[in-house]
Amino acid sequence: MTADAKPAAQPPTDRATPPLTERQEARRRRILHASAQLASRGGFEAVQMREVAEAAGVALGTLYRYFPSKIHLLVATMQDQLQHMHSTLRKRPPAGDDAAQRVAETLMRAFRALQREPHLADAMVRALTFADRSVSPEVDTVSRLTTAIILDAMGLEHPTPEQLSAVRVIEHTWHSALITWLSGRASIAQVKIDIETVCRLIDLTAESGATPWRG
């Protein structure tokens, strides 16, 4: 059995769990911090469940009750990183003249934050790539967070279906650009060009009747 293999006696995880208590939330945050620290130092392979448990000060069985697999853990780590980025961006919003410029600036700021931790970025992106149906709720949360970040930059509270479609294409391009950069197949300059190009879709879907963001 590998270090990441789930113990055979471990009962199945109940995904419809009640809200975490303060103590449970603190434990979860320690686990996510340990995951991010290990990934930052050694990437995807460095995140071994037993070592995460030891670093977080929890039993291995407890770790599996929170996160059924390494993929679940790393996708949750990406959720945590995006939530932090979202909070930072709301405190210091982009200053572009139009929505396309603001979204491009926002995504490049997020990209540069990931660029500072390339091993962590690689681990999280690989987890998203490897995720199967069992990780769908966590992957969906990552997508919703990315959408929220883009809509904040656009200044929209109630986007149209066309605008949401453009946001999805922008998300796909940003994710693809991150993968190509991590694999050494694209420079930062090329990533910036690709992001700015796809953000022009926003201009094509702009509607004068869209409700401005008031948050």
Sequence and secondary structure as in RCSB ss.txt:
>XXXX:A:sequence
MTADAKPAAQPPTDRATPPLTERQEARRRRILHASAQLASRGGFEAVQMREVAEAAGVALGTLYRYFPSKIHLLV
ATMQDQLQHMHSTLRKRPPAGDDAAQRVAETLMRAFRALQREPHLADAMVRALTFADRSVSPEVDTVSRLTTAII
LDAMGLEHPTPEQLSAVRVIEHTWHSALITWLSGRASIAQVKIDIETVCRLIDLTAESGATPWRG
>XXXX:A:secstr
  TT   TT     SS     HHHHHHHHHHHHHHHHHHHHH GGG  HHHHHHHHT  HHHHHHH SSHHHHHH
HHHHHHHHHHHHHHHHS    SSHHHHHHHHHHHHHHHHHTSHHHHHHHHHHHHH  GGGHHHHHHHHHHHHHHH
HHHHTEEE  HHHHHHHHHHHHHHHHHHHHHHTTSS HHHHHHHHHHHTTHHHHH  TT EE   
